[in-house]
Amino acid sequence: MRSTQITLHNMRRSPALSARIRELAERLETHHPEILNCRVAVAQDMAGSRKARAYHVTVRVRVPGRELVASHEHGDDVYVALRDAFEAMRRQAVQAAEAARGAEIARRAAGMEVPS
């Protein structure tokens, strides 16, 4: 993967959180080897002090020809929101990789050249 961009909204930067995001992003490459980049946005609601502040995580992954998007929200644990958003992205990456392999096989069967 060429790059992972992390954006935090209404939160302080945390080395542990950044490291976890980068680890999860790198794992995606085992499911789709042609990932160009990954952008992760983590936002915390600015609710009143008596309410739980929800965490919203959006993961955008660019692969050749398309962009995959997954998001998740959790009421009080940013790491649970991260895990669930990346799990949804993993499923999409697997499907995209299978579709790309199927298209390549179909092109070869039709006698077309596959770009390298």
Secondary structure as the mmCIF struct_conf table of DSSP 4:
data_model
#
loop_
_struct_conf.conf_type_id
_struct_conf.id
_struct_conf.beg_label_comp_id
_struct_conf.beg_label_asym_id
_struct_conf.beg_label_seq_id
_struct_conf.end_label_comp_id
_struct_conf.end_label_asym_id
_struct_conf.end_label_seq_id
STRN STRN1 SER A 3 HIS A 9
BEND BEND1 ASN A 10 MET A 11
HELX_RH_AL_P HELX_RH_AL_P1 PRO A 15 LEU A 28
TURN_TY1_P TURN_TY1_P1 GLU A 29 HIS A 31
TURN_TY1_P TURN_TY1_P2 PRO A 33 GLU A 34
STRN STRN2 ASN A 37 GLN A 44
TURN_TY1_P TURN_TY1_P3 SER A 49 ARG A 50
BEND BEND2 LYS A 51 LYS A 51
HELX_LH_PP_P HELX_LH_PP_P1 ALA A 52 ALA A 54
STRN STRN3 TYR A 55 VAL A 63
TURN_TY1_P TURN_TY1_P4 PRO A 64 GLY A 65
STRN STRN4 ARG A 66 HIS A 74
BEND BEND3 GLY A 75 ASP A 76
HELX_RH_AL_P HELX_RH_AL_P2 VAL A 78 ALA A 109
TURN_TY1_P TURN_TY1_P5 ALA A 110 GLY A 111
HELX_LH_PP_P HELX_LH_PP_P2 MET A 112 PRO A 115
#
